[in-house]
C-alpha cells in the first residue's frame, strides 16, 4: 500500500505543478482570474445575505432542519468556510478551464497545449523590435527563423526588382514589383499552411500565367481594389495571419543602375535593370537608383528609428541590400538609430555579383555607401564542411578583419542547401548576441563569451 501512494502523490503533484503554470508570470491571466473571483465573491455575498434573511424570517417548517444539515451547521464556521470556498474555487477553475479550452480550440495547433501556445504568444508579443533590411531568399530565411522570438518584426525590402513575374507585372500593369514583399509575407505567416503554399505557388505550362506566382497576382489585384500598393500589402498580410509588417523602402518607381567592368576588358559599361546586372558577369564598380534620391516610405523610417535591433542582410549584396540603402532617408535613419545594428554576411559568393568576395569585401562595399563604423556586430559563417557548386566559394572572415571589426563566426549553413542560411541557426545566433549585449561588457567581450 505505501508503494502505491508514492506514484499517486507524484502524479498528483505533477498535475498540480503543471496547472499552476497558468499563474506563472507573463501569461497575463492572473489579473483576469482575480477579477472573476472578486465578481463571484460579491455575487456570493449578495446571495448569502438573501439566504440569511430568508432563513431568519422563514416559519418553522419541516424542511428547515434539512436546510441546516445541507448548510453543515453541525461544523464550526471556519471549517464550513473552507469547505464551501474550496468547492466554489474548484468549480470556478474547472468551468474556466473548460470554457477557455472550448473557445480557443479552433486556434490551437494540434498536439500543443493551450498554456504553451499562450505563453509563446505572450513572449513573442513582448519581444524586441526588430527591423530587417534586404530582399530575396536571404531575407526570407532570416524572417522564418526570427519570427520564433518576436512578433515585433518589420521587413524593409527593395522595389527595384525588374525580372521574372514581378518585372512582367511592373511593365504591363505599372505597379511596384511585389516579389520580395510576397516572400516576406509568406515567411512571416503565422503557420506555413496550405494558404501560405498557395501564396507562393508559381504557375507553369503554356498558358498566359506561366512564371507568375499566385501571391504576386493576389497583391496586384489587391492594389487595384484598394487603390494603393501599401494597403494591398496590409490586406495580403491579413490573409496570411502575418505577425509583423512588410514595408517597401520607397513607393517611387525606381530602377537600379550599375557600372560594370566586363571580364577581360578595361572598359566599363552602364547597365540599367536589377535583373540584367548579374548577367553581365563582370565586376560591379558602383550602383545607384534612377531617378536619384527617391523619398523613403515614412513608416519604414519610423520603424528603423524605433528599433531595438536592425539586421542588414543576408541577400544579394548589390541587387537586394544596397537598393534599400541607396534611398538616402533609409541610410540616414540607419546611421542615427539607437538600436543595435548587425550585418549578416552571405555564406557563399554569388555568380556575376560577388565573385571571390570575402566577408570584409561585403562590409567595405556597404560602408562605401553609408559610411564606416555603422555596424555593431558582423555575423559570418564558419562551417565549410559541405561542397559548393563550381564557381561558388565560401564567404569567410580573415583574421586581420576580425581584429578590426566585432565579428561573430559560427555554423550558419543549411545542411540541405549549403549556399543558404539555416533559419533556426541564424536566428539563434542573432538572439544570443542581442541578449548578451545588455550586460556591463562591451560588444567585443560579449562576442568572445558567446563564442567560448
ROKOLNU-74914 format. One record per residue (C-alpha): residue in three letters; chain; x, y, z. Coordinates in pm, 1 decimal. Each point is the difference from the previous one (the first is absolute). Layout:
<pts>
PT  ALA  A  X  Y  Z;
...
</pts>
This chain:
<pts>
PT  UNK  A  0.0  0.0  0.0;
PT  UNK  A  276.2  255.0  84.7;
PT  UNK  A  160.7  -74.1  -340.4;
PT  UNK  A  -324.4  91.3  -177.2;
PT  UNK  A  -29.4  332.0  182.5;
PT  UNK  A  330.6  137.0  -129.7;
PT  UNK  A  -87.6  -24.8  -371.7;
PT  UNK  A  -343.9  144.0  76.5;
PT  UNK  A  140.5  300.8  185.3;
PT  UNK  A  268.5  51.7  -265.8;
PT  UNK  A  -266.9  -2.3  -271.4;
PT  UNK  A  -218.8  236.1  199.5;
PT  UNK  A  288.5  239.2  64.2;
PT  UNK  A  95.4  -12.7  -367.6;
PT  UNK  A  -353.0  91.7  -107.8;
PT  UNK  A  -17.5  274.2  263.1;
PT  UNK  A  336.5  143.4  -105.7;
PT  UNK  A  -103.8  -5.1  -365.2;
PT  UNK  A  -332.3  172.7  63.8;
PT  UNK  A  160.7  261.9  224.6;
PT  UNK  A  198.1  113.7  -304.8;
PT  UNK  A  -315.1  190.6  -94.0;
PT  UNK  A  95.8  236.9  283.5;
PT  UNK  A  361.7  41.4  -110.4;
PT  UNK  A  124.2  352.8  -85.3;
PT  UNK  A  -51.5  120.7  -352.9;
PT  UNK  A  -304.5  -209.8  -89.3;
PT  UNK  A  -232.7  292.3  74.1;
PT  UNK  A  -276.4  -199.8  168.1;
PT  UNK  A  41.1  83.1  368.5;
PT  UNK  A  -157.0  346.9  -22.0;
PT  UNK  A  -308.6  -133.0  -180.5;
PT  UNK  A  -29.2  -300.9  228.9;
PT  UNK  A  11.8  233.1  301.3;
PT  UNK  A  -267.2  219.9  -156.6;
PT  UNK  A  -224.2  -301.4  -63.4;
PT  UNK  A  48.4  -122.7  356.7;
PT  UNK  A  -83.6  344.7  140.8;
PT  UNK  A  -315.1  9.4  -211.1;
PT  UNK  A  -101.7  -346.1  119.2;
PT  UNK  A  75.4  101.7  358.8;
PT  UNK  A  -232.8  300.1  -17.7;
PT  UNK  A  -270.7  -212.9  -161.1;
PT  UNK  A  49.4  -260.6  273.3;
PT  UNK  A  -22.9  261.2  275.5;
PT  UNK  A  -323.2  129.8  -150.1;
PT  UNK  A  -151.7  -347.6  -22.8;
PT  UNK  A  118.8  -78.0  353.7;
PT  UNK  A  -173.8  311.4  135.5;
PT  UNK  A  -319.2  -98.9  -178.5;
PT  UNK  A  11.7  -355.2  136.8;
PT  UNK  A  83.6  123.8  348.8;
PT  UNK  A  -297.5  235.2  -1.0;
PT  UNK  A  -226.2  -277.3  -126.9;
PT  UNK  A  133.4  -245.0  257.6;
PT  UNK  A  -55.8  239.4  288.9;
PT  UNK  A  -351.9  100.4  -102.1;
PT  UNK  A  -129.1  -333.3  -135.4;
PT  UNK  A  -267.6  -178.9  207.5;
PT  UNK  A  103.7  -311.0  191.0;
PT  UNK  A  -88.7  -273.8  -249.3;
PT  UNK  A  103.2  -359.8  -58.4;
PT  UNK  A  267.1  83.0  -261.1;
PT  UNK  A  193.9  244.0  218.4;
PT  UNK  A  210.5  -275.3  168.5;
PT  UNK  A  87.3  -134.7  -346.8;
PT  UNK  A  123.4  341.0  -103.6;
PT  UNK  A  208.0  22.1  318.8;
PT  UNK  A  152.9  -337.3  -76.0;
PT  UNK  A  87.3  97.5  -358.4;
PT  UNK  A  155.9  321.2  134.3;
PT  UNK  A  225.0  -217.4  222.6;
PT  UNK  A  -102.5  189.4  312.2;
PT  UNK  A  123.0  -292.0  210.5;
PT  UNK  A  356.7  104.2  -94.0;
PT  UNK  A  194.2  300.7  122.3;
PT  UNK  A  -28.2  316.1  -209.5;
PT  UNK  A  367.3  13.9  -114.8;
PT  UNK  A  -25.9  -359.0  -120.6;
PT  UNK  A  -320.4  74.6  -191.1;
PT  UNK  A  164.8  302.2  -162.4;
PT  UNK  A  292.5  -218.6  -106.1;
PT  UNK  A  -223.1  -275.1  -143.8;
PT  UNK  A  -237.9  223.7  -192.1;
PT  UNK  A  280.4  230.3  -114.5;
PT  UNK  A  203.6  -296.0  -127.7;
PT  UNK  A  -297.0  -146.7  -186.4;
PT  UNK  A  -78.3  340.0  -153.7;
PT  UNK  A  359.0  63.4  -105.0;
PT  UNK  A  29.4  -347.7  -149.9;
PT  UNK  A  -322.0  39.3  -199.4;
PT  UNK  A  111.8  346.4  -115.1;
PT  UNK  A  336.8  -125.8  -126.0;
PT  UNK  A  -152.1  -303.5  -171.1;
PT  UNK  A  -257.1  220.6  -169.2;
PT  UNK  A  261.4  250.9  -116.5;
PT  UNK  A  225.6  -278.8  -127.4;
PT  UNK  A  -280.4  -160.9  -197.5;
PT  UNK  A  -123.6  334.8  -132.4;
PT  UNK  A  344.9  107.7  -118.3;
PT  UNK  A  78.9  -339.7  -150.2;
PT  UNK  A  -322.5  5.2  -200.1;
PT  UNK  A  44.2  362.6  -104.3;
PT  UNK  A  365.7  -30.2  -103.2;
PT  UNK  A  -2.3  -349.3  -151.6;
PT  UNK  A  -45.1  126.1  -359.8;
PT  UNK  A  314.8  216.6  32.5;
PT  UNK  A  236.9  -249.1  166.5;
PT  UNK  A  230.5  -219.0  -205.8;
PT  UNK  A  -63.3  -375.3  37.8;
PT  UNK  A  222.0  -154.8  264.8;
PT  UNK  A  71.7  332.6  177.3;
PT  UNK  A  -142.2  92.7  336.9;
PT  UNK  A  -199.7  319.1  39.0;
PT  UNK  A  239.3  126.8  268.0;
PT  UNK  A  308.4  -65.1  -214.1;
PT  UNK  A  -152.7  183.4  -296.5;
PT  UNK  A  -105.1  289.4  223.4;
PT  UNK  A  343.6  25.4  163.2;
PT  UNK  A  174.3  2.6  -339.5;
PT  UNK  A  -237.8  266.2  -130.2;
PT  UNK  A  54.0  226.9  303.2;
PT  UNK  A  377.6  -43.8  -19.7;
PT  UNK  A  10.4  92.8  -368.1;
PT  UNK  A  -243.0  285.6  54.0;
PT  UNK  A  248.3  156.6  245.7;
PT  UNK  A  300.5  -83.0  -218.0;
PT  UNK  A  251.1  257.8  -125.7;
PT  UNK  A  -85.1  236.4  -284.3;
PT  UNK  A  199.7  -135.6  -293.0;
PT  UNK  A  42.4  153.8  -345.5;
PT  UNK  A  139.3  -216.3  -280.9;
PT  UNK  A  128.5  169.1  -315.4;
PT  UNK  A  68.3  -198.5  -314.7;
PT  UNK  A  -181.9  -216.7  -249.2;
PT  UNK  A  -6.0  -329.7  -184.6;
PT  UNK  A  43.5  -344.7  153.9;
PT  UNK  A  245.1  131.3  260.9;
PT  UNK  A  -258.9  221.2  165.4;
PT  UNK  A  -259.4  -277.3  -35.0;
PT  UNK  A  222.0  -238.4  200.5;
PT  UNK  A  74.7  263.7  263.7;
PT  UNK  A  -367.8  82.0  58.3;
PT  UNK  A  -98.4  -367.3  22.8;
PT  UNK  A  243.2  -45.6  287.0;
PT  UNK  A  -34.4  330.5  187.1;
PT  UNK  A  -382.0  -15.7  22.6;
PT  UNK  A  40.5  -272.8  264.2;
PT  UNK  A  133.9  266.6  240.1;
PT  UNK  A  -218.1  304.8  -57.6;
PT  UNK  A  -311.3  127.1  -174.6;
PT  UNK  A  142.3  352.6  -20.7;
PT  UNK  A  170.1  -45.1  -336.2;
PT  UNK  A  17.1  246.3  -286.3;
PT  UNK  A  145.2  -110.2  -332.7;
PT  UNK  A  115.6  276.6  -235.1;
PT  UNK  A  48.2  -113.0  -359.3;
PT  UNK  A  107.9  147.2  -329.4;
PT  UNK  A  -240.5  83.1  -281.9;
PT  UNK  A  269.9  10.1  -269.7;
PT  UNK  A  -67.8  -357.1  -117.9;
PT  UNK  A  -70.6  -18.6  -373.6;
PT  UNK  A  40.0  -368.7  -79.4;
PT  UNK  A  -228.6  -302.8  -7.3;
PT  UNK  A  -363.9  25.0  100.7;
PT  UNK  A  51.6  327.5  189.1;
PT  UNK  A  166.2  164.3  -299.1;
PT  UNK  A  -273.4  -113.3  -236.5;
PT  UNK  A  -275.1  137.2  226.6;
PT  UNK  A  196.6  320.5  41.0;
PT  UNK  A  31.1  50.0  -376.5;
PT  UNK  A  -354.5  -96.7  -96.7;
PT  UNK  A  -202.9  143.7  290.9;
PT  UNK  A  229.2  273.4  130.8;
PT  UNK  A  -1.0  -116.5  364.0;
PT  UNK  A  299.3  -30.7  230.7;
PT  UNK  A  160.5  -346.8  -9.0;
PT  UNK  A  -167.1  -224.9  261.1;
PT  UNK  A  244.2  -294.5  -2.5;
PT  UNK  A  217.5  75.0  304.9;
PT  UNK  A  -301.3  124.8  192.9;
PT  UNK  A  -184.9  -323.7  -77.2;
PT  UNK  A  294.5  -205.1  129.1;
PT  UNK  A  14.5  200.0  323.9;
PT  UNK  A  -373.4  -35.8  61.0;
PT  UNK  A  27.8  -375.2  -51.0;
PT  UNK  A  300.0  -20.6  234.3;
PT  UNK  A  -182.5  193.1  274.9;
PT  UNK  A  -323.7  -197.9  -32.8;
PT  UNK  A  -120.4  -140.9  331.3;
PT  UNK  A  -1.2  -353.7  -140.6;
PT  UNK  A  138.1  -138.7  -320.4;
PT  UNK  A  -341.7  -137.4  -87.6;
PT  UNK  A  -160.1  -72.5  -335.0;
PT  UNK  A  -78.9  371.5  -37.8;
PT  UNK  A  369.4  87.5  28.3;
PT  UNK  A  97.0  -264.9  -255.8;
PT  UNK  A  -275.5  130.7  -227.2;
PT  UNK  A  140.5  352.5  35.5;
PT  UNK  A  341.2  -126.3  -115.7;
PT  UNK  A  -136.0  -221.5  -278.2;
PT  UNK  A  143.2  75.7  -344.1;
PT  UNK  A  -196.8  -83.7  -313.2;
PT  UNK  A  158.1  -218.7  -268.6;
PT  UNK  A  -99.0  -124.1  -343.9;
PT  UNK  A  -68.9  187.8  -318.6;
PT  UNK  A  -281.9  227.4  116.7;
PT  UNK  A  20.9  375.2  45.5;
PT  UNK  A  70.1  -35.7  373.8;
PT  UNK  A  322.3  -196.8  -46.4;
PT  UNK  A  270.0  125.1  236.7;
PT  UNK  A  -233.4  206.4  216.0;
PT  UNK  A  -48.0  -80.5  368.0;
PT  UNK  A  -341.2  -4.0  161.9;
PT  UNK  A  118.2  248.9  263.7;
PT  UNK  A  118.7  251.4  -258.9;
PT  UNK  A  -334.6  -15.7  -179.8;
PT  UNK  A  -185.8  31.0  331.0;
PT  UNK  A  195.5  311.2  106.6;
PT  UNK  A  -51.7  146.7  -346.8;
PT  UNK  A  -375.8  -56.6  22.9;
PT  UNK  A  -8.9  146.3  352.1;
PT  UNK  A  186.6  307.8  -126.3;
PT  UNK  A  -271.7  65.5  -257.3;
PT  UNK  A  -279.1  -69.2  251.9;
PT  UNK  A  138.2  211.7  285.5;
PT  UNK  A  151.7  266.4  -221.6;
PT  UNK  A  343.3  -3.4  168.3;
PT  UNK  A  297.3  -234.3  8.7;
PT  UNK  A  57.4  38.2  374.9;
PT  UNK  A  -363.7  -80.6  80.4;
PT  UNK  A  23.9  -308.3  -221.8;
PT  UNK  A  299.2  -121.4  202.6;
PT  UNK  A  -189.7  48.0  327.3;
PT  UNK  A  -305.7  -187.5  -126.7;
PT  UNK  A  215.0  -283.1  -134.8;
PT  UNK  A  161.4  -29.5  342.6;
PT  UNK  A  -341.6  -45.1  157.9;
PT  UNK  A  -76.7  -289.5  -234.0;
PT  UNK  A  317.6  -178.6  114.9;
PT  UNK  A  -44.7  94.2  370.1;
PT  UNK  A  340.6  172.3  -8.1;
PT  UNK  A  160.5  101.6  329.8;
PT  UNK  A  206.8  302.0  -95.8;
PT  UNK  A  12.1  253.7  -280.3;
PT  UNK  A  149.5  16.2  -347.6;
PT  UNK  A  86.9  342.5  -142.4;
PT  UNK  A  149.3  106.6  -332.6;
PT  UNK  A  304.8  223.5  39.7;
PT  UNK  A  -165.7  249.7  -234.1;
PT  UNK  A  -325.4  31.9  -191.4;
PT  UNK  A  171.6  164.8  -298.2;
PT  UNK  A  47.2  -187.9  -325.8;
PT  UNK  A  378.0  -43.7  10.1;
PT  UNK  A  246.6  -195.7  -213.2;
PT  UNK  A  336.7  -133.6  110.7;
PT  UNK  A  294.7  103.0  -216.7;
PT  UNK  A  361.3  -113.5  14.6;
PT  UNK  A  344.1  56.3  -145.8;
PT  UNK  A  148.5  -339.5  -81.0;
PT  UNK  A  349.6  -83.6  -119.6;
PT  UNK  A  -29.9  -287.3  -247.2;
PT  UNK  A  226.2  -305.4  32.1;
PT  UNK  A  330.2  34.6  -187.1;
PT  UNK  A  -85.3  358.2  -93.0;
PT  UNK  A  122.9  326.9  142.1;
PT  UNK  A  -313.2  189.6  -98.1;
PT  UNK  A  -306.2  39.7  218.2;
PT  UNK  A  -359.0  -11.7  -118.5;
PT  UNK  A  -317.8  152.6  139.8;
PT  UNK  A  -278.5  -254.6  73.1;
PT  UNK  A  -356.0  95.7  90.8;
PT  UNK  A  -216.2  -263.6  165.6;
PT  UNK  A  50.1  -211.9  312.0;
PT  UNK  A  -43.1  -331.1  -184.0;
PT  UNK  A  254.1  91.2  -272.1;
PT  UNK  A  287.1  91.2  233.0;
PT  UNK  A  106.0  -355.5  103.1;
PT  UNK  A  -42.1  -118.6  -361.4;
PT  UNK  A  293.1  218.4  -108.4;
PT  UNK  A  230.8  -225.4  207.5;
PT  UNK  A  236.9  288.8  59.6;
PT  UNK  A  133.1  187.3  299.5;
PT  UNK  A  -253.1  246.3  137.4;
PT  UNK  A  167.1  335.1  63.9;
PT  UNK  A  -295.9  191.2  139.6;
PT  UNK  A  -380.6  0.5  3.9;
PT  UNK  A  -260.9  274.3  26.2;
PT  UNK  A  -373.2  58.0  -36.3;
PT  UNK  A  -174.2  174.4  -285.2;
PT  UNK  A  -159.8  240.8  62.1;
PT  UNK  A  252.2  101.0  261.7;
PT  UNK  A  -81.6  72.9  365.0;
PT  UNK  A  -357.9  -134.6  25.9;
PT  UNK  A  -192.9  73.1  317.2;
PT  UNK  A  -20.8  -283.6  250.5;
PT  UNK  A  -326.9  -152.6  115.4;
PT  UNK  A  -61.7  185.0  333.3;
PT  UNK  A  -109.3  -307.0  206.5;
PT  UNK  A  325.6  -169.8  -100.3;
PT  UNK  A  203.2  291.1  141.3;
PT  UNK  A  -205.6  -0.9  318.9;
PT  UNK  A  54.3  -372.7  45.1;
PT  UNK  A  379.0  40.4  -30.8;
PT  UNK  A  8.8  286.4  250.0;
PT  UNK  A  -206.9  -197.1  253.7;
PT  UNK  A  182.3  -331.5  -43.6;
PT  UNK  A  187.0  -182.7  274.5;
PT  UNK  A  189.5  -202.3  -260.2;
PT  UNK  A  62.5  67.1  -370.2;
PT  UNK  A  109.0  -287.6  -223.8;
PT  UNK  A  155.6  79.1  -338.5;
PT  UNK  A  17.4  -308.0  -222.5;
PT  UNK  A  31.1  -272.3  -93.7;
PT  UNK  A  -78.8  27.8  -369.2;
PT  UNK  A  148.9  96.6  -334.5;
PT  UNK  A  240.3  277.9  88.4;
PT  UNK  A  -40.9  230.2  -299.9;
PT  UNK  A  -354.3  -89.1  -112.2;
PT  UNK  A  -188.2  -64.0  327.3;
PT  UNK  A  176.3  173.5  291.5;
PT  UNK  A  152.2  313.4  -153.6;
PT  UNK  A  -317.0  112.3  -185.9;
PT  UNK  A  -159.2  55.6  341.2;
PT  UNK  A  299.1  192.3  133.5;
PT  UNK  A  20.1  212.1  -315.5;
PT  UNK  A  -320.5  166.2  120.2;
PT  UNK  A  175.7  280.0  188.6;
PT  UNK  A  -263.0  32.8  273.7;
PT  UNK  A  28.7  -372.6  78.5;
PT  UNK  A  378.7  27.0  26.3;
PT  UNK  A  -22.4  310.0  219.8;
PT  UNK  A  -255.5  -166.2  230.5;
PT  UNK  A  232.5  -299.8  28.4;
PT  UNK  A  290.0  225.0  98.5;
PT  UNK  A  -187.0  191.6  271.1;
PT  UNK  A  -208.9  -285.7  143.1;
PT  UNK  A  91.3  -95.7  356.5;
PT  UNK  A  -75.3  -368.2  -59.2;
PT  UNK  A  274.2  -259.1  -34.7;
PT  UNK  A  103.7  -55.0  -361.4;
PT  UNK  A  106.2  -343.3  -126.9;
PT  UNK  A  127.4  -77.8  -347.4;
PT  UNK  A  -65.9  -361.3  -101.8;
PT  UNK  A  241.7  -108.6  -267.3;
PT  UNK  A  -94.0  -248.7  -270.7;
PT  UNK  A  139.3  -349.6  45.4;
PT  UNK  A  111.0  -33.2  -363.3;
PT  UNK  A  87.1  221.3  -295.1;
PT  UNK  A  -250.4  74.9  -275.5;
PT  UNK  A  89.9  -40.4  -365.8;
PT  UNK  A  21.7  325.7  -190.8;
PT  UNK  A  -35.3  207.5  315.2;
PT  UNK  A  239.8  -88.7  281.8;
PT  UNK  A  248.4  -240.1  -161.5;
PT  UNK  A  302.6  -57.1  229.3;
PT  UNK  A  -141.5  235.6  265.7;
PT  UNK  A  98.6  -47.7  363.3;
PT  UNK  A  -196.6  112.1  303.2;
PT  UNK  A  217.4  312.2  10.5;
PT  UNK  A  -85.6  78.3  -362.8;
PT  UNK  A  -372.1  -13.3  81.9;
PT  UNK  A  38.1  235.8  295.5;
PT  UNK  A  231.7  242.8  -180.7;
PT  UNK  A  -242.3  18.3  -292.2;
PT  UNK  A  -288.9  88.6  230.6;
PT  UNK  A  213.9  261.7  175.8;
PT  UNK  A  76.7  172.2  -329.8;
PT  UNK  A  -366.4  99.9  -15.2;
PT  UNK  A  -99.3  57.6  364.3;
PT  UNK  A  327.6  79.5  176.4;
PT  UNK  A  233.7  -188.0  231.9;
PT  UNK  A  -58.4  -117.0  355.7;
PT  UNK  A  -374.6  -57.3  -41.9;
PT  UNK  A  -17.1  -365.7  98.3;
PT  UNK  A  32.5  -121.8  356.9;
PT  UNK  A  40.4  -364.6  -99.9;
PT  UNK  A  89.6  -185.9  -320.3;
PT  UNK  A  -143.7  -353.4  -12.1;
PT  UNK  A  182.0  -243.1  -228.6;
PT  UNK  A  -12.8  -373.2  -68.4;
PT  UNK  A  299.0  -218.3  82.7;
PT  UNK  A  -126.1  -347.5  -98.1;
PT  UNK  A  168.6  -100.5  -327.0;
PT  UNK  A  -54.0  -376.0  26.5;
PT  UNK  A  -246.6  -18.7  -290.0;
PT  UNK  A  92.9  8.1  -367.7;
PT  UNK  A  -113.3  293.1  -212.1;
PT  UNK  A  -96.0  17.9  -368.4;
PT  UNK  A  275.5  86.1  -244.7;
PT  UNK  A  79.2  369.4  -14.8;
PT  UNK  A  -132.2  74.6  351.0;
PT  UNK  A  225.5  51.0  303.8;
PT  UNK  A  -59.8  32.9  373.4;
PT  UNK  A  -19.1  354.8  135.8;
PT  UNK  A  239.1  0.0  297.0;
PT  UNK  A  141.2  253.6  244.3;
PT  UNK  A  378.6  29.8  12.9;
PT  UNK  A  193.0  35.0  323.7;
PT  UNK  A  108.8  355.3  -77.4;
PT  UNK  A  -362.1  100.3  -63.3;
PT  UNK  A  -102.8  -153.6  335.4;
PT  UNK  A  250.2  225.1  174.3;
PT  UNK  A  -156.0  312.4  -151.4;
PT  UNK  A  -370.1  -85.1  28.8;
PT  UNK  A  -217.6  -175.5  260.0;
PT  UNK  A  -54.3  -320.8  -199.3;
PT  UNK  A  -192.9  -302.8  123.6;
PT  UNK  A  59.0  -320.1  -197.4;
PT  UNK  A  -198.7  -321.0  45.2;
PT  UNK  A  -170.7  -277.2  -196.9;
PT  UNK  A  -283.9  163.6  -194.1;
PT  UNK  A  -45.3  -212.8  -312.4;
PT  UNK  A  -304.6  -200.1  -97.7;
PT  UNK  A  110.1  -364.6  -19.9;
PT  UNK  A  -227.4  -65.3  -299.0;
PT  UNK  A  87.7  321.7  -185.7;
PT  UNK  A  347.0  109.7  120.0;
PT  UNK  A  -1.3  323.3  -203.7;
PT  UNK  A  -280.3  129.1  223.7;
PT  UNK  A  -44.4  73.5  368.6;
PT  UNK  A  -181.5  -238.2  229.0;
PT  UNK  A  -288.4  211.0  144.2;
PT  UNK  A  17.2  -150.3  349.9;
PT  UNK  A  380.6  15.8  30.3;
PT  UNK  A  8.9  359.7  -119.8;
PT  UNK  A  -280.7  117.7  228.1;
PT  UNK  A  154.7  -172.3  301.7;
PT  UNK  A  338.5  164.5  -62.3;
PT  UNK  A  -161.8  343.9  -38.6;
PT  UNK  A  -203.8  -28.0  318.5;
PT  UNK  A  290.3  -135.0  206.0;
PT  UNK  A  213.5  301.4  -93.1;
PT  UNK  A  -288.4  243.5  46.2;
PT  UNK  A  -91.2  -131.4  346.3;
PT  UNK  A  361.9  -9.2  118.8;
PT  UNK  A  58.5  361.4  -98.9;
PT  UNK  A  -200.8  131.5  298.9;
PT  UNK  A  271.8  -77.5  255.5;
PT  UNK  A  285.4  225.9  111.9;
PT  UNK  A  242.2  -143.0  -258.8;
PT  UNK  A  76.7  148.7  -336.5;
PT  UNK  A  -132.5  -151.6  -321.8;
PT  UNK  A  338.9  -156.0  -77.9;
PT  UNK  A  29.5  -158.4  346.0;
PT  UNK  A  -355.8  -129.4  -27.4;
PT  UNK  A  83.8  -159.1  -334.8;
PT  UNK  A  298.5  -173.6  153.9;
PT  UNK  A  -223.3  -139.1  274.8;
PT  UNK  A  -258.9  -127.1  -249.5;
PT  UNK  A  263.4  -166.5  -217.5;
PT  UNK  A  160.7  -170.2  300.0;
</pts>
